[in-house]
Amino acid sequence: MEEINVYQQYFLASCTFNGVPRHAVSVLLISTSEAGRIRYEVAVIFFPHNDAEDFAVSYDAYFCKVLYDAPGRRSRKREAQLLETLQHEADALAAAAGATIFWDKPLGAARRG
């Protein structure tokens, strides 16, 4: 099984999970390929980020949704289409958790794989 973070970026966020305030989120588009199948999922991971240097990600506030799962392999065209819907899908996951992602307040540049 090969798992690649097609996209990852940190943003300021607002969330309380398990009684702990979370001030940041890691947003990911993950590609997993295995045995001739490809799966893409969006994931949001809310973490405390108590100061500018705190990027200790706690995985208890992890929410994900499979966007695509079918026979095949990675496709730049498909990934571009999925990236276009990433904010919408991540916002839906955040809303279900009672959280907000501040897209206009990134905590660094996007990383692409």
ABEGO torsion letter per residue (X at the ends): XBBBBABBBBBBBBBBBGGBBBABBBBBBBBBBBGGBBBBBBBBBBBAGABAABABBBAABBBBBBABBBBEBBBAAAAAAAAAAAAAAAAAAAAAAGBBBBAABBAEBBBBX
